[in-house]
Amino acid sequence: MLTVEETTELIKRAQKGDDDAKTALLQNNLPLIKSIVRRYQNKQIEYEDLLELGTLGLIKAMNNYDDKYGVRFSTYAVPMIAGEIKRFIRDNGAIKVSRSLKAQNKIANEYIENYRQEHQKEPSIKEIAHYLKVEETEVVFILDSSKYPVSIYAETEEDGLSLADKLASKENPDDYIEKVVLKEIIDKFDDRDKKIIYLRYYRDKTQSEIARILGVSQVQVSRLEAKILERIRKEMV
């Protein structure tokens, strides 16, 4: 197994186009990919096809990861690997989640809610992992198991509006949406703001889930999101 430092160095090399580094990362994370793939096996989709999708997810994680996110690469990669598989299954057949995973998801959410009420803040991934007696990467998978990949046009839970809705303008909404899609504005943001937009509108995370990942309160996430959207509007003028 690679150390955190070795993994970070390989990722930096891979992002610069080093094929040997990419191969080393894929080989080292193959057990992680396989563990996720096994959860989505069914008679309609071949194992090798699922493995290929999982590998694609890992490559995307490899290309987008930044150690400034404050999470291990394996933890960051789990939802991206699962996302590729779920996206394919969503388009080609129903997603089936095992009973045991559903049960773990329910236990985890009950723990999070009780923790929030008792401590007035969100528990960390590490705390949830300790409670469930699983690895941190397993926690990410458990919490993400009930989520589906969506686009910026999908409605969010809090207000029923999509990112496209919130950024729409009466004068030229198409131009605004196109700029967001192409990331012409978002690419200028710092890592924290990019992560909030990514988790909120591309990973379909709720504000509470983002708060838990960032280690802040849901209220703070709400305020940050509002400021980010306002900044986008101003830069679009």
C-alpha positions in Angstrom: 0.0 0.0 0.0 1.2 3.5 -0.8 1.6 6.1 1.9 -0.3 9.4 1.8 2.8 11.2 0.6 3.6 8.6 -2.1 0.0 8.8 -3.3 0.1 12.6 -3.5 3.3 12.6 -5.4 2.0 10.0 -7.9 -1.2 12.1 -8.4 0.9 15.2 -9.1 2.9 13.3 -11.7 -0.2 11.7 -13.2 -1.8 15.1 -13.6 1.2 16.2 -15.6 0.8 13.2 -17.9 3.1 10.6 -16.4 1.7 7.3 -17.6 3.8 5.2 -15.1 2.3 7.2 -12.2 -1.2 6.6 -13.6 -0.6 2.9 -13.8 0.8 2.7 -10.3 -2.2 4.5 -8.9 -4.6 2.3 -10.8 -2.9 -0.9 -9.6 -2.7 0.4 -6.0 -6.4 1.3 -6.0 -7.7 -1.7 -7.9 -8.9 -3.4 -4.6 -10.9 -0.2 -3.8 -12.5 -0.3 -7.3 -13.4 -4.0 -7.0 -14.9 -3.5 -3.6 -17.3 -0.9 -5.0 -18.0 -2.8 -8.2 -19.1 -5.9 -6.2 -21.9 -3.8 -4.6 -23.4 -3.1 -8.0 -23.1 -6.5 -9.6 -26.2 -7.8 -11.3 -27.2 -10.1 -14.1 -27.7 -7.3 -16.6 -24.2 -5.9 -16.6 -21.0 -7.8 -16.9 -18.4 -7.6 -14.1 -15.7 -6.4 -16.5 -17.9 -3.6 -17.7 -18.5 -2.4 -14.2 -14.8 -2.7 -13.5 -14.1 -0.5 -16.5 -16.6 2.1 -15.3 -15.0 2.0 -11.9 -11.6 2.5 -13.4 -12.9 5.5 -15.3 -14.2 7.0 -12.1 -10.8 6.6 -10.5 -9.1 8.3 -13.4 -11.5 11.2 -13.1 -10.7 11.4 -9.3 -7.0 11.3 -10.2 -7.3 14.2 -12.6 -9.4 16.4 -10.2 -7.9 15.6 -6.8 -6.1 18.2 -4.7 -4.6 17.5 -1.3 -5.9 20.9 -0.2 -9.4 19.3 0.0 -8.3 17.8 3.3 -9.3 14.2 2.6 -7.4 11.1 1.6 -7.4 10.3 -2.1 -9.2 7.0 -1.5 -12.0 8.8 0.4 -12.3 11.4 -2.4 -12.3 8.7 -5.1 -15.2 6.6 -3.7 -18.1 8.8 -4.7 -16.6 9.4 -8.2 -16.1 5.6 -8.8 -19.6 4.9 -7.6 -20.9 7.8 -9.6 -19.7 6.5 -12.9 -21.3 3.1 -12.2 -24.5 4.6 -10.9 -24.8 6.9 -13.9 -24.4 3.9 -16.3 -26.9 1.8 -14.4 -29.3 4.7 -14.2 -29.3 5.0 -17.9 -29.4 1.3 -18.6 -31.4 -0.1 -15.7 -32.5 0.3 -12.1 -30.0 0.8 -9.4 -30.4 -1.8 -6.7 -28.9 -1.2 -3.3 -28.4 -4.2 -0.9 -30.5 -4.4 2.3 -27.4 -4.3 4.4 -26.2 -1.1 2.8 -29.7 0.4 3.2 -29.6 -0.5 6.9 -26.1 1.0 7.3 -27.3 4.2 5.6 -30.2 4.4 7.9 -28.1 3.9 11.0 -25.5 6.4 9.8 -28.2 9.1 9.2 -29.8 8.5 12.6 -26.4 8.8 14.3 -25.7 12.1 12.4 -29.1 13.5 13.4 -28.7 12.6 17.0 -25.1 13.9 17.0 -26.3 17.2 15.5 -29.0 17.7 18.1 -26.6 16.9 21.0 -23.5 18.8 19.8 -25.0 21.5 17.6 -22.6 20.5 14.8 -22.1 17.8 12.2 -20.0 14.7 13.1 -16.8 14.2 11.1 -16.3 11.2 8.7 -13.9 9.8 11.2 -16.5 9.9 14.0 -19.1 8.3 11.9 -16.6 5.6 10.9 -15.8 4.9 14.5 -19.5 4.6 15.4 -20.3 2.2 12.5 -17.0 0.3 13.1 -16.0 0.7 9.4 -13.3 2.4 7.4 -13.6 6.1 6.5 -13.9 5.2 2.8 -16.8 2.9 3.7 -18.6 5.8 5.4 -18.4 7.9 2.2 -19.9 5.0 0.2 -22.6 4.4 2.7 -23.7 8.0 2.8 -23.5 8.3 -1.0 -25.4 5.1 -1.6 -28.8 6.8 -1.7 -27.7 9.6 -4.0 -27.9 9.8 -7.8 -25.7 11.9 -10.1 -27.5 14.9 -11.4 -26.8 17.9 -13.6 -26.9 21.6 -12.8 -30.5 21.5 -14.0 -31.6 19.2 -11.2 -33.6 20.7 -8.4 -32.1 20.8 -4.9 -33.8 19.8 -1.7 -33.8 23.1 0.2 -35.6 25.4 -2.3 -36.5 23.2 -5.3 -34.3 25.3 -7.6 -31.3 24.2 -9.7 -28.1 26.0 -10.1 -29.2 27.1 -13.5 -32.4 28.5 -12.0 -30.5 30.5 -9.4 -28.1 31.9 -12.0 -30.7 32.7 -14.6 -31.1 36.2 -15.9 -34.1 37.8 -17.6 -31.7 39.4 -20.2 -29.7 36.4 -21.3 -30.1 33.2 -19.2 -28.7 31.0 -21.9 -25.4 32.8 -21.9 -25.2 32.6 -18.1 -25.9 28.9 -18.0 -23.4 28.2 -20.8 -20.7 30.1 -18.8 -21.4 28.0 -15.7 -21.4 24.7 -17.7 -18.0 25.6 -19.3 -16.7 26.6 -15.9 -15.4 29.9 -17.3 -16.3 31.6 -14.0 -16.1 28.8 -11.5 -12.5 28.0 -12.5 -11.5 31.3 -11.0 -12.7 30.3 -7.5 -10.5 29.1 -4.7 -10.5 25.4 -3.8 -13.1 25.7 -1.0 -15.7 27.5 -3.2 -15.1 25.1 -6.1 -15.6 22.2 -3.8 -18.9 23.6 -2.5 -20.2 24.1 -6.0 -19.0 20.6 -7.1 -20.5 18.8 -4.1 -23.7 20.8 -4.2 -24.6 20.8 -7.8 -22.6 18.0 -9.4 -22.6 15.4 -6.6 -26.1 16.3 -5.4 -25.0 16.8 -1.8 -27.2 18.6 0.7 -25.9 21.6 2.7 -25.7 19.4 5.8 -23.6 16.8 4.0 -21.3 19.4 2.7 -21.0 20.9 6.2 -20.0 17.5 7.5 -17.3 17.1 4.8 -15.9 20.6 5.3 -16.1 20.5 9.1 -18.4 23.5 9.4 -22.0 24.1 10.2 -24.9 23.9 7.8 -25.6 27.6 8.4 -22.1 28.4 7.3 -22.4 26.4 4.1 -25.7 28.2 3.4 -24.1 31.6 3.7 -21.0 30.5 1.7 -23.3 29.2 -1.1 -25.2 32.4 -1.2 -22.0 34.5 -1.4 -20.7 32.2 -4.2 -23.9 32.6 -6.2 -23.8 36.3 -5.7 -20.2 36.5 -6.9 -21.1 34.5 -10.0 -24.0 36.9 -10.8 -21.7 39.9 -10.4 -19.0 38.4 -12.6 -21.6 37.7 -15.3 -22.5 41.4 -15.6 
